[in-house]
Amino acid sequence: MRYTKAALLTFGAGLLLALVVVAIEVPGLERIASAAMALGIAAVPIGMAIDWRRATRTPRRAARGRGKTLSRRTAPSARRRTRPRKPAGPRRR
């Protein structure tokens, strides 16, 4: 909805500017307000098409590059063994 939202904001800004032009009666900004509204209205279907295309596109998988090689772990038998626990002796009370 990124592009559709931008088109609607453009139209809204033009509409707000047109309201200001009518309220204050500024003759120089009439064409700018009209152009902003026209650009926003024309951009809405284009923005919707782009947003739809982005939403329905399947995500691409990242290509695996030849980066670092994976280091292999040593076998469990090659690891240093820990000392066995002492058996529990008779408890004192």
Protein Blocks (a to p, Z undefined) as FASTA:
>chain_A
ZZmmmmmmmmmmmmmmmmmmmmnopaklmmmmmmmmmmmmmmmmmmmmmmmmmmmpccdd
ddddddddddddddfklpccdddddddddddZZ
